[in-house]
Amino acid sequence: MAASLEFIVNGAREAHKKDVAKELEELEEKKRKEAELRRNQAARKNVATRTRRTP
């Protein structure tokens, strides 16, 4: 009984740690993609300004 309770508690703790780590990775990926999008938009705007076209 004690072993199964310990497994349940530790299993839940490990699962929570994995969930938090995965969420942090997803947030970092989202931030990276947003930064890349902004860089691309800025580059397009810069080119459009040089060629006098609307982006």
Secondary structure, 3 states (H helix, E strand, C coil): CHHHHHHHHHHHHHHHHHHHHHHHHHHHHHHHHHHHHHHHHHHHHHHHHHHCCCC
